Amino acid sequence: MSAEELKTQTQRVRTLVELKDGEEAVIRTNGDKKSMEMGLFPGARVIMFRNRKSEQSLVIGAGDARFLVSRTIARKVEIES
C-alpha cells in the first residue's frame, strides 16, 4: 500500500458543516440530489461565508453563486481540504 493510499484511509471524513468561516474545500461526495443539481457537485470548490452554530443554515459560495444550506443537508456533503 502506498503512502497516499494509507493517508486516504486514515483521514477522517469531513462534511460541509465542519468548515469555518473563510475556509475553502472541494466537494468529494454529495448525498443530496437537489443541492447537487444546484451546483454543489463533486469536484466543486466551495468557500464558507457564514457558519454559526446558533443558526439553522450555512452560507457558502461555489463559483459566483451563494447558497443557504441547511445543516441537515450540509452533513451529507463530504469535503476534502
TORPA-4810 file (N, C-alpha, C, O; in nm, 3 decimals):
<nodes>
NODE_1_0.085_-0.118_0.000_0.000_0.000_0.000_0.089_0.124_0.000_0.184_0.133_0.078_M
NODE_2_0.059_0.220_-0.087_0.139_0.341_-0.097_0.109_0.435_0.020_0.009_0.418_0.090_S
NODE_3_0.195_0.532_0.039_0.176_0.631_0.147_0.048_0.711_0.124_-0.023_0.744_0.220_A
NODE_4_0.018_0.742_-0.001_-0.103_0.820_-0.032_-0.229_0.740_0.001_-0.324_0.794_0.057_E
NODE_5_-0.230_0.611_-0.032_-0.345_0.526_0.000_-0.364_0.513_0.150_-0.477_0.516_0.199_E
NODE_6_-0.254_0.500_0.224_-0.262_0.490_0.370_-0.315_0.619_0.430_-0.398_0.616_0.521_L
NODE_7_-0.268_0.733_0.379_-0.314_0.863_0.426_-0.464_0.878_0.402_-0.537_0.925_0.490_K
NODE_8_-0.510_0.838_0.284_-0.652_0.848_0.250_-0.737_0.761_0.342_-0.845_0.803_0.384_T
NODE_9_-0.690_0.641_0.374_-0.766_0.552_0.461_-0.774_0.604_0.603_-0.876_0.583_0.669_Q
NODE_10_-0.670_0.670_0.651_-0.668_0.714_0.791_-0.732_0.851_0.810_-0.759_0.889_0.924_T
NODE_11_-0.756_0.926_0.703_-0.820_1.057_0.717_-0.967_1.039_0.756_-1.038_0.955_0.702_Q
NODE_12_-1.009_1.120_0.851_-1.148_1.120_0.890_-1.228_1.198_0.786_-1.183_1.301_0.736_R
NODE_13_-1.344_1.149_0.754_-1.429_1.217_0.657_-1.484_1.345_0.719_-1.540_1.343_0.829_V
NODE_14_-1.466_1.455_0.648_-1.520_1.584_0.693_-1.642_1.617_0.609_-1.652_1.577_0.493_R
NODE_15_-1.733_1.690_0.669_-1.851_1.734_0.596_-1.855_1.886_0.591_-1.782_1.954_0.663_T
NODE_16_-1.940_1.938_0.506_-1.952_2.081_0.484_-1.981_2.157_0.612_-1.935_2.270_0.630_L
NODE_17_-2.056_2.098_0.702_-2.095_2.165_0.826_-1.974_2.194_0.916_-1.984_2.275_1.008_V
NODE_18_-1.861_2.128_0.891_-1.741_2.145_0.974_-1.650_2.260_0.929_-1.558_2.297_1.002_E
NODE_19_-1.675_2.318_0.811_-1.592_2.429_0.765_-1.613_2.552_0.852_-1.723_2.579_0.898_L
NODE_20_-1.505_2.625_0.873_-1.511_2.751_0.947_-1.523_2.867_0.848_-1.491_2.851_0.730_K
NODE_21_-1.568_2.982_0.895_-1.579_3.100_0.809_-1.447_3.126_0.737_-1.341_3.128_0.799_D
NODE_22_-1.455_3.147_0.606_-1.338_3.177_0.525_-1.261_3.054_0.477_-1.171_3.067_0.393_G
NODE_23_-1.294_2.937_0.526_-1.224_2.815_0.487_-1.277_2.764_0.353_-1.397_2.774_0.325_E
NODE_24_-1.188_2.710_0.271_-1.226_2.655_0.140_-1.204_2.505_0.137_-1.122_2.451_0.211_E
NODE_25_-1.279_2.438_0.051_-1.266_2.293_0.035_-1.322_2.254_-0.101_-1.383_2.335_-0.171_A
NODE_26_-1.299_2.128_-0.137_-1.354_2.072_-0.260_-1.453_1.963_-0.219_-1.425_1.882_-0.130_V
NODE_27_-1.569_1.962_-0.283_-1.670_1.861_-0.252_-1.624_1.726_-0.304_-1.587_1.712_-0.421_I
NODE_28_-1.627_1.628_-0.217_-1.588_1.491_-0.252_-1.709_1.410_-0.296_-1.708_1.348_-0.402_R
NODE_29_-1.814_1.411_-0.215_-1.942_1.346_-0.250_-2.056_1.431_-0.194_-2.038_1.508_-0.099_T
NODE_30_-2.172_1.415_-0.254_-2.289_1.487_-0.207_-2.407_1.390_-0.209_-2.447_1.342_-0.316_N
NODE_31_-2.462_1.361_-0.092_-2.575_1.270_-0.080_-2.711_1.336_-0.098_-2.814_1.272_-0.077_G
NODE_32_-2.712_1.464_-0.135_-2.838_1.536_-0.154_-2.852_1.577_-0.300_-2.781_1.665_-0.349_D
NODE_33_-2.944_1.512_-0.369_-2.959_1.532_-0.514_-2.993_1.677_-0.552_-2.936_1.731_-0.646_K
NODE_34_-3.085_1.739_-0.478_-3.127_1.875_-0.514_-3.012_1.975_-0.506_-2.993_2.056_-0.597_K
NODE_35_-2.933_1.970_-0.397_-2.821_2.064_-0.386_-2.713_2.033_-0.490_-2.644_2.124_-0.536_S
NODE_36_-2.699_1.907_-0.526_-2.602_1.872_-0.629_-2.644_1.932_-0.763_-2.560_1.983_-0.837_M
NODE_37_-2.770_1.928_-0.794_-2.820_1.985_-0.920_-2.806_2.137_-0.922_-2.796_2.197_-1.029_E
NODE_38_-2.805_2.199_-0.804_-2.792_2.346_-0.795_-2.646_2.391_-0.808_-2.621_2.511_-0.822_M
NODE_39_-2.550_2.297_-0.804_-2.411_2.336_-0.823_-2.314_2.283_-0.718_-2.194_2.307_-0.729_G
NODE_40_-2.364_2.212_-0.618_-2.277_2.156_-0.515_-2.243_2.012_-0.549_-2.277_1.920_-0.474_L
NODE_41_-2.178_1.992_-0.662_-2.146_1.860_-0.714_-2.001_1.823_-0.681_-1.921_1.911_-0.651_F
NODE_42_-1.968_1.694_-0.685_-1.830_1.652_-0.658_-1.731_1.724_-0.750_-1.751_1.733_-0.871_P
NODE_43_-1.624_1.774_-0.690_-1.523_1.848_-0.764_-1.539_1.999_-0.754_-1.446_2.073_-0.785_G
NODE_44_-1.655_2.046_-0.710_-1.679_2.190_-0.698_-1.602_2.245_-0.579_-1.600_2.184_-0.472_A
NODE_45_-1.539_2.359_-0.597_-1.468_2.428_-0.488_-1.567_2.519_-0.418_-1.639_2.596_-0.483_R
NODE_46_-1.571_2.510_-0.286_-1.664_2.591_-0.207_-1.588_2.671_-0.102_-1.478_2.633_-0.061_V
NODE_47_-1.648_2.782_-0.060_-1.594_2.862_0.049_-1.707_2.889_0.149_-1.821_2.915_0.110_I
NODE_48_-1.675_2.881_0.275_-1.773_2.906_0.381_-1.776_3.056_0.411_-1.673_3.115_0.445_M
NODE_49_-1.892_3.116_0.399_-1.907_3.257_0.431_-1.960_3.277_0.572_-1.918_3.370_0.642_F
NODE_50_-2.052_3.189_0.615_-2.110_3.206_0.748_-2.153_3.072_0.804_-2.238_3.004_0.748_R
NODE_51_-2.092_3.035_0.916_-2.126_2.910_0.984_-2.138_2.940_1.133_-2.038_2.938_1.205_N
NODE_52_-2.258_2.967_1.177_-2.285_2.997_1.318_-2.367_2.882_1.376_-2.474_2.850_1.324_R
NODE_53_-2.318_2.822_1.481_-2.387_2.707_1.542_-2.529_2.743_1.587_-2.616_2.656_1.594_K
NODE_54_-2.553_2.870_1.617_-2.685_2.913_1.663_-2.785_2.927_1.548_-2.905_2.944_1.572_S
NODE_55_-2.738_2.920_1.423_-2.826_2.936_1.306_-2.851_2.802_1.239_-2.765_2.713_1.243_E
NODE_56_-2.967_2.786_1.178_-3.006_2.659_1.116_-2.943_2.636_0.979_-2.937_2.523_0.932_Q
NODE_57_-2.894_2.743_0.916_-2.838_2.731_0.781_-2.697_2.789_0.774_-2.658_2.872_0.856_S
NODE_58_-2.622_2.742_0.675_-2.488_2.792_0.645_-2.496_2.876_0.519_-2.585_2.856_0.437_L
NODE_59_-2.405_2.970_0.503_-2.395_3.045_0.378_-2.262_3.006_0.315_-2.156_3.031_0.371_V
NODE_60_-2.270_2.946_0.196_-2.150_2.903_0.127_-2.150_2.958_-0.015_-2.254_2.998_-0.068_I
NODE_61_-2.033_2.960_-0.075_-2.020_3.003_-0.212_-1.958_2.892_-0.296_-1.871_2.818_-0.250_G
NODE_62_-2.006_2.882_-0.419_-1.949_2.788_-0.516_-1.948_2.863_-0.649_-2.053_2.888_-0.708_A
NODE_63_-1.830_2.897_-0.696_-1.821_2.981_-0.815_-1.877_3.118_-0.784_-1.842_3.178_-0.682_G
NODE_64_-1.964_3.169_-0.870_-2.025_3.300_-0.848_-2.154_3.292_-0.767_-2.213_3.395_-0.734_D
NODE_65_-2.199_3.171_-0.735_-2.326_3.152_-0.664_-2.306_3.149_-0.513_-2.201_3.108_-0.463_A
NODE_66_-2.408_3.192_-0.441_-2.411_3.184_-0.296_-2.532_3.100_-0.257_-2.638_3.112_-0.317_R
NODE_67_-2.515_3.015_-0.157_-2.621_2.924_-0.116_-2.645_2.931_0.033_-2.551_2.945_0.111_F
NODE_68_-2.770_2.921_0.073_-2.807_2.894_0.211_-2.834_2.745_0.217_-2.924_2.694_0.150_L
NODE_69_-2.757_2.675_0.296_-2.767_2.529_0.304_-2.802_2.490_0.447_-2.737_2.535_0.541_V
NODE_70_-2.904_2.408_0.463_-2.941_2.364_0.597_-2.831_2.274_0.654_-2.758_2.210_0.579_S
NODE_71_-2.822_2.270_0.784_-2.723_2.184_0.849_-2.747_2.037_0.817_-2.652_1.959_0.807_R
NODE_72_-2.872_1.998_0.800_-2.905_1.859_0.765_-2.843_1.822_0.631_-2.782_1.716_0.618_T
NODE_73_-2.858_1.908_0.532_-2.800_1.882_0.401_-2.648_1.892_0.406_-2.579_1.812_0.345_I
NODE_74_-2.595_1.990_0.479_-2.450_2.009_0.488_-2.381_1.886_0.546_-2.265_1.860_0.514_A
NODE_75_-2.449_1.813_0.631_-2.391_1.690_0.688_-2.381_1.577_0.585_-2.310_1.479_0.608_R
NODE_76_-2.451_1.590_0.473_-2.449_1.489_0.367_-2.341_1.516_0.262_-2.315_1.433_0.175_K
NODE_77_-2.278_1.633_0.271_-2.180_1.675_0.171_-2.039_1.654_0.227_-1.996_1.727_0.316_V
NODE_78_-1.968_1.553_0.174_-1.832_1.524_0.218_-1.735_1.613_0.142_-1.751_1.637_0.023_E
NODE_79_-1.633_1.661_0.214_-1.536_1.753_0.155_-1.393_1.703_0.177_-1.367_1.617_0.261_I
NODE_80_-1.303_1.758_0.099_-1.161_1.739_0.120_-1.096_1.876_0.111_-1.129_1.956_0.024_E
NODE_81_-1.004_1.902_0.201_-0.939_2.035_0.207_-0.831_2.048_0.104_-0.767_2.153_0.095_S
</nodes>
